[in-house]
Amino acid sequence: MTDKPRVATTSLCGCFGCHMSLLDIDERILELVQLVRFDRTPLTDIKTIGECDLGLIEGGVANAENVEVLRDFRRHCKVLVAVGACAVNGGIPAMRNQFTLKECLEESYVGGVGVHNPGIPNDPEIPLLLNQVHPIHEVVKVDYFLPGCPPSADTLWTFLTELLAGQPIAFPYTQIHYD
């Protein structure tokens, strides 16, 4: 008997909505567990990544830690999937790209409404922000793009089950239109 494919997931700069959609597959999660073995993922609370067959990445790339995590996933995953608008095109976090990083930091920490203790944080524990938020394909090679904000549970289920079965991935129209 062959070992189940290993799947890892992570969230970079985003809202965690894509992981919520994964949880929204509801009782089908039990079927998924029969098909795969989860590695690093918030579902398992495993903090390091092993050698995996499939990596699901949500969120854009906004700081140095995001870059490190993403490159680590690319090194350890045979197939890498950009899940959701933030991973695919930067999403809502990339709205800050129209401003300089300095402008964003000053508005947030120095002169913005409600700032009581002005000063830009400068703690070595805080990952350094990049000048812009990037979709993940601008940092590493991506094998599949799964759009949506977030993609629905049914869309994730269709994608995962067809990919794992080695079938062509074909979404019904209802899963890929966005009104």
SEMARZA-387296 format. One line per 4 residues: number of its first residue (from 1); their letters; for each residue x negated, y, z negated of N, C-alpha, C, O. Coordinates in steps of 0.1 Angstrom, whole numbers, plus 5000, padded with zeros to 4 digits. Layout:
BEGIN
NUM> a> X Y Z X Y Z X Y Z X Y Z; ...;
END
This chain:
BEGIN
1> mtdk> 4992 4988 5000 5000 5000 5000 4991 5012 5000 4982 5013 4992; 4995 5022 5008 4987 5034 5009 4991 5044 4998 5003 5043 4993; 4982 5052 4994 4985 5062 4983 4994 5073 4989 4994 5076 5001; 5003 5079 4981 5012 5089 4985 5003 5102 4989 4992 5104 4983;
5> prva> 5008 5110 4999 5001 5122 5002 5001 5131 4989 5010 5132 4982; 4989 5138 4988 4988 5147 4976 4992 5161 4981 4987 5166 4991; 5000 5168 4973 5005 5181 4976 5001 5191 4965 5002 5188 4953; 4995 5203 4969 4992 5213 4959 5000 5226 4963 5002 5228 4975;
9> ttsl> 5003 5234 4954 5010 5246 4957 5004 5257 4948 4999 5254 4937; 5005 5270 4953 5001 5281 4944 5008 5293 4949 5013 5294 4960; 5008 5303 4940 5014 5316 4943 5003 5327 4942 4996 5327 4932; 5002 5335 4952 4992 5345 4952 4999 5358 4948 5006 5358 4937;
13> cgcf> 4999 5369 4956 5006 5381 4953 5020 5381 4958 5022 5383 4970; 5030 5378 4950 5044 5377 4954 5052 5376 4942 5048 5379 4931; 5064 5371 4944 5074 5371 4933 5077 5357 4927 5085 5356 4918; 5071 5347 4933 5074 5333 4929 5087 5328 4934 5091 5317 4930;
17> gchm> 5094 5335 4943 5106 5331 4949 5105 5318 4957 5115 5310 4957; 5094 5316 4964 5093 5304 4972 5092 5291 4963 5097 5281 4967; 5085 5293 4952 5085 5281 4943 5099 5279 4937 5103 5268 4935; 5106 5290 4935 5120 5288 4930 5129 5281 4940 5137 5273 4937;
21> slld> 5126 5284 4953 5133 5276 4964 5130 5262 4964 5138 5253 4966; 5117 5259 4961 5113 5245 4960 5121 5238 4949 5125 5227 4950; 5122 5245 4937 5130 5239 4926 5145 5238 4930 5152 5230 4925; 5149 5247 4939 5163 5247 4943 5167 5235 4952 5179 5234 4956;
25> ider> 5157 5226 4955 5161 5214 4962 5169 5205 4953 5174 5194 4957; 5169 5209 4940 5177 5202 4930 5173 5188 4929 5162 5184 4927; 5183 5179 4929 5180 5164 4926 5172 5158 4937 5166 5148 4935; 5170 5165 4949 5161 5160 4959 5147 5160 4954 5138 5154 4961;
29> ilel> 5144 5168 4944 5130 5168 4938 5126 5153 4934 5114 5150 4935; 5136 5145 4930 5133 5132 4926 5129 5123 4939 5121 5115 4938; 5136 5126 4950 5132 5120 4962 5118 5124 4967 5110 5116 4972; 5115 5137 4965 5102 5142 4969 5091 5136 4961 5080 5133 4966;
33> vqlv> 5093 5134 4948 5083 5128 4940 5081 5113 4944 5070 5108 4942; 5090 5107 4950 5088 5094 4956 5080 5094 4968 5073 5084 4972; 5079 5105 4975 5072 5107 4988 5058 5112 4986 5049 5109 4994; 5056 5120 4975 5043 5127 4974 5038 5126 4959 5045 5122 4950;
37> rfdr> 5025 5129 4958 5019 5130 4944 5015 5145 4943 5007 5150 4951; 5020 5152 4933 5017 5166 4931 5003 5167 4924 5000 5160 4915; 4995 5177 4930 4982 5180 4924 4984 5193 4917 4993 5195 4910; 4975 5203 4920 4976 5216 4914 4989 5223 4918 4991 5225 4930;
41> tplt> 4997 5226 4909 5010 5233 4911 5016 5237 4898 5013 5231 4888; 5023 5248 4898 5030 5252 4885 5040 5241 4880 5043 5240 4869; 5044 5232 4889 5053 5221 4886 5046 5211 4876 5052 5204 4868; 5033 5210 4878 5025 5200 4870 5016 5207 4860 5012 5201 4850;
45> dikt> 5014 5220 4861 5005 5228 4853 4990 5223 4854 4982 5226 4845; 4987 5216 4865 4973 5213 4868 4966 5225 4873 4971 5232 4882; 4955 5229 4867 4948 5242 4870 4938 5241 4881 4935 5252 4887; 4932 5229 4884 4922 5228 4895 4928 5220 4906 4937 5212 4904;
49> igec> 4922 5221 4918 4927 5214 4929 4918 5203 4933 4906 5204 4933; 4924 5191 4936 4916 5180 4941 4917 5179 4956 4921 5189 4962; 4913 5168 4962 4914 5167 4976 4929 5164 4980 4934 5154 4975; 4935 5173 4988 4949 5172 4990 4952 5171 5005 4944 5175 5014;
53> dlgl> 4963 5165 5008 4968 5164 5022 4975 5177 5026 4975 5180 5038; 4982 5183 5017 4991 5194 5020 4990 5205 5009 4991 5202 4998; 4988 5217 5014 4987 5229 5005 4998 5239 5009 4999 5243 5020; 5006 5243 4999 5017 5252 5002 5013 5265 4995 5011 5265 4982;
57> iegg> 5012 5276 5002 5007 5289 4996 5019 5299 4998 5023 5301 5009; 5023 5305 4987 5032 5316 4988 5024 5329 4983 5015 5328 4975; 5029 5340 4988 5023 5353 4983 5012 5358 4993 5006 5350 5000; 5010 5371 4993 4999 5377 5001 4986 5377 4993 4985 5373 4982;
61> vana> 4976 5382 5000 4963 5383 4994 4960 5397 4990 4958 5406 4999; 4960 5400 4977 4959 5414 4972 4947 5417 4964 4944 5428 4962; 4941 5406 4959 4929 5409 4950 4918 5398 4952 4921 5388 4959; 4907 5400 4946 4896 5390 4947 4899 5376 4943 4895 5367 4949;
65> enve> 4907 5375 4932 4911 5362 4927 4920 5355 4938 4918 5343 4940; 4929 5362 4944 4937 5356 4955 4928 5350 4966 4931 5339 4971; 4918 5358 4970 4909 5353 4980 4902 5340 4976 4901 5331 4984; 4897 5340 4964 4890 5328 4959 4899 5316 4958 4896 5305 4963;
69> vlrd> 4911 5318 4953 4921 5307 4952 4925 5302 4966 4925 5290 4969; 4927 5311 4975 4931 5307 4989 4920 5299 4996 4923 5289 5002; 4908 5304 4995 4896 5297 5001 4894 5283 4995 4891 5274 5002; 4897 5282 4982 4896 5269 4975 4906 5260 4981 4903 5248 4983;
73> frrh> 4918 5264 4982 4929 5256 4988 4925 5252 5002 4927 5240 5006; 4920 5261 5010 4917 5258 5024 4906 5247 5024 4907 5238 5033; 4896 5248 5015 4886 5237 5015 4891 5224 5011 4886 5214 5015; 4901 5224 5002 4906 5211 4997 4919 5205 5003 4923 5194 4999;
77> ckvl> 4925 5213 5012 4938 5208 5018 4936 5205 5033 4931 5214 5040; 4940 5193 5037 4939 5190 5052 4948 5199 5060 4945 5204 5071; 4960 5202 5054 4970 5210 5061 4974 5221 5051 4977 5219 5040; 4974 5234 5057 4977 5245 5048 4989 5252 5054 4990 5255 5066;
81> vavg> 4999 5255 5046 5012 5261 5050 5014 5275 5043 5013 5276 5031; 5016 5285 5052 5020 5298 5046 5035 5298 5044 5043 5296 5054; 5039 5299 5031 5053 5298 5028 5059 5311 5024 5054 5317 5014; 5068 5316 5031 5075 5329 5028 5069 5341 5034 5057 5341 5039;
85> acav> 5076 5352 5034 5072 5364 5041 5059 5370 5036 5051 5375 5044; 5056 5369 5023 5044 5375 5017 5032 5367 5023 5022 5374 5027; 5032 5354 5024 5021 5346 5029 5020 5348 5044 5009 5348 5050; 5032 5349 5051 5032 5350 5065 5028 5363 5070 5020 5364 5080;
89> nggi> 5033 5374 5064 5030 5387 5070 5027 5398 5059 5026 5410 5062; 5025 5394 5047 5022 5403 5036 5034 5407 5028 5033 5411 5016; 5046 5406 5034 5058 5409 5027 5059 5422 5019 5053 5432 5023; 5067 5422 5009 5069 5435 5001 5056 5440 4995 5054 5452 4996;
93> pamr> 5047 5431 4990 5035 5437 4984 5027 5445 4995 5019 5454 4991; 5028 5442 5008 5020 5449 5018 5026 5463 5021 5020 5470 5028; 5037 5466 5014 5042 5480 5016 5032 5490 5011 5033 5502 5015; 5024 5486 5002 5014 5495 4997 5003 5498 5007 4995 5508 5005;
97> nqft> 5002 5491 5018 4992 5493 5028 4993 5506 5035 4984 5511 5041; 5004 5513 5034 5006 5526 5040 4999 5537 5032 4997 5549 5036; 4994 5534 5020 4987 5543 5011 4973 5538 5008 4970 5526 5010; 4964 5546 5004 4951 5542 5000 4952 5535 4987 4961 5538 4979;
101> lkec> 4942 5527 4984 4942 5520 4971 4941 5531 4960 4948 5529 4949; 4933 5541 4962 4932 5552 4952 4945 5558 4949 4949 5561 4938; 4953 5561 4960 4966 5567 4958 4975 5558 4950 4982 5563 4941; 4975 5545 4953 4984 5536 4945 4980 5535 4931 4988 5536 4922;
105> lees> 4967 5535 4928 4962 5534 4914 4965 5547 4906 4969 5546 4895; 4963 5558 4913 4966 5571 4906 4981 5573 4903 4984 5577 4892; 4989 5569 4912 5004 5570 4910 5008 5561 4899 5017 5564 4891; 5002 5549 4899 5007 5539 4889 5001 5542 4875 5008 5539 4865;
109> yvgg> 4989 5546 4874 4982 5547 4861 4978 5561 4856 4974 5563 4845; 4979 5571 4865 4974 5584 4861 4985 5595 4861 4989 5600 4851; 4991 5597 4873 5000 5608 4874 5014 5605 4877 5023 5614 4879; 5018 5592 4877 5031 5588 4880 5041 5591 4869 5037 5593 4857;
113> vgvh> 5054 5590 4872 5065 5592 4862 5064 5581 4851 5062 5570 4854; 5064 5586 4839 5064 5576 4828 5051 5572 4823 5050 5563 4814; 5040 5577 4829 5026 5574 4825 5023 5581 4812 5023 5593 4811; 5021 5573 4801 5019 5580 4788 5004 5580 4784 4999 5589 4777;
117> npgi> 4996 5570 4788 4982 5569 4785 4975 5568 4798 4971 5557 4802; 4972 5579 4805 4966 5579 4818 4952 5573 4818 4944 5575 4809; 4950 5565 4828 4937 5559 4830 4938 5546 4838 4946 5537 4834; 4930 5544 4848 4930 5532 4856 4923 5521 4848 4912 5523 4844;
121> pndp> 4930 5510 4847 4924 5499 4839 4910 5495 4845 4909 5494 4857; 4901 5492 4837 4888 5488 4841 4882 5477 4832 4873 5478 4825; 4889 5465 4833 4886 5454 4824 4881 5443 4833 4887 5440 4843; 4869 5437 4830 4864 5426 4838 4874 5414 4840 4872 5406 4849;
125> eipl> 4883 5413 4831 4893 5402 4832 4904 5404 4843 4910 5395 4848; 4905 5417 4848 4915 5420 4858 4908 5418 4872 4898 5425 4874; 4914 5410 4880 4908 5408 4894 4908 5422 4901 4917 5430 4901; 4897 5424 4909 4896 5436 4917 4906 5436 4928 4907 5426 4935;
129> llnq> 4913 5447 4930 4923 5448 4941 4915 5450 4954 4905 5457 4954; 4921 5444 4964 4916 5447 4978 4922 5460 4983 4932 5465 4977; 4915 5466 4993 4920 5479 4998 4934 5477 5004 4942 5487 5004; 4937 5465 5009 4951 5463 5015 4955 5449 5011 4947 5440 5007;
133> vhpi> 4968 5446 5012 4974 5433 5010 4974 5426 5024 4978 5432 5034; 4969 5414 5025 4968 5406 5037 4976 5394 5037 4978 5388 5027; 4982 5390 5049 4988 5377 5050 4977 5367 5050 4965 5370 5053; 4980 5355 5046 4969 5345 5043 4961 5341 5056 4950 5338 5055;
137> hevv> 4968 5342 5068 4961 5338 5080 4949 5348 5084 4941 5345 5092; 4949 5360 5077 4938 5369 5080 4926 5365 5071 4915 5371 5073; 4927 5356 5062 4916 5351 5054 4912 5337 5057 4900 5334 5057; 4921 5328 5059 4918 5314 5062 4927 5309 5074 4936 5316 5078;
141> kvdy> 4923 5298 5080 4931 5292 5090 4943 5286 5084 4943 5279 5073; 4955 5288 5090 4968 5283 5085 4973 5274 5096 4973 5277 5108; 4978 5262 5091 4983 5252 5101 4998 5254 5104 5003 5252 5115; 5006 5259 5094 5020 5261 5096 5025 5274 5089 5019 5277 5079;
145> flpg> 5035 5280 5095 5041 5292 5090 5056 5289 5087 5063 5285 5096; 5060 5291 5075 5074 5289 5071 5080 5302 5066 5078 5305 5054; 5086 5310 5075 5091 5323 5071 5103 5323 5062 5109 5312 5060; 5107 5334 5057 5118 5336 5049 5114 5343 5036 5102 5344 5032;
149> cpps> 5124 5349 5030 5121 5357 5017 5132 5354 5007 5141 5362 5005; 5130 5342 5001 5122 5331 5004 5128 5322 5014 5140 5324 5017; 5121 5312 5020 5128 5302 5028 5138 5295 5019 5135 5293 5007; 5149 5291 5024 5159 5284 5016 5154 5270 5011 5145 5264 5017;
153> adtl> 5160 5265 5001 5157 5251 4997 5159 5241 5008 5150 5232 5009; 5169 5243 5016 5172 5233 5027 5161 5234 5037 5157 5224 5043; 5156 5247 5040 5145 5248 5050 5133 5242 5045 5126 5235 5052; 5129 5244 5032 5118 5237 5026 5119 5222 5027 5110 5215 5030;
157> wtfl> 5131 5217 5024 5133 5202 5024 5131 5197 5038 5125 5187 5040; 5137 5204 5048 5136 5199 5062 5121 5199 5066 5117 5189 5071; 5115 5210 5063 5100 5211 5066 5092 5199 5060 5085 5192 5067; 5093 5198 5047 5085 5188 5040 5089 5174 5044 5079 5166 5047;
161> tell> 5101 5170 5045 5105 5156 5049 5101 5153 5063 5096 5142 5066; 5103 5162 5072 5099 5159 5086 5084 5159 5088 5078 5151 5095; 5077 5168 5081 5062 5168 5082 5056 5155 5076 5048 5149 5082; 5061 5152 5064 5056 5140 5057 5060 5127 5065 5052 5117 5064;
165> agqp> 5071 5127 5073 5074 5116 5081 5067 5115 5094 5069 5106 5102; 5059 5126 5097 5052 5126 5110 5061 5130 5121 5057 5127 5133; 5073 5135 5119 5082 5139 5129 5080 5153 5133 5075 5161 5126; 5084 5157 5146 5084 5171 5149 5094 5179 5140 5105 5174 5136;
169> iafp> 5090 5190 5136 5098 5198 5127 5108 5206 5135 5105 5215 5143; 5121 5203 5132 5132 5210 5140 5142 5215 5130 5148 5207 5123; 5143 5228 5129 5153 5234 5119 5166 5236 5126 5167 5241 5138; 5177 5233 5119 5190 5237 5125 5190 5253 5124 5184 5259 5116;
173> ytqi> 5198 5258 5133 5199 5273 5134 5202 5279 5121 5197 5290 5118; 5211 5273 5113 5215 5279 5101 5204 5280 5091 5205 5288 5081; 5193 5273 5093 5182 5274 5083 5171 5284 5087 5163 5288 5079; 5172 5289 5100 5162 5298 5104 5167 5312 5109 5159 5320 5114;
177> hyd> 5180 5315 5108 5184 5328 5111 5185 5336 5099 5188 5331 5088; 5182 5349 5100 5182 5358 5089 5191 5370 5092 5187 5379 5099; 5203 5370 5086 5213 5381 5088 5212 5391 5078 5219 5401 5078;
END
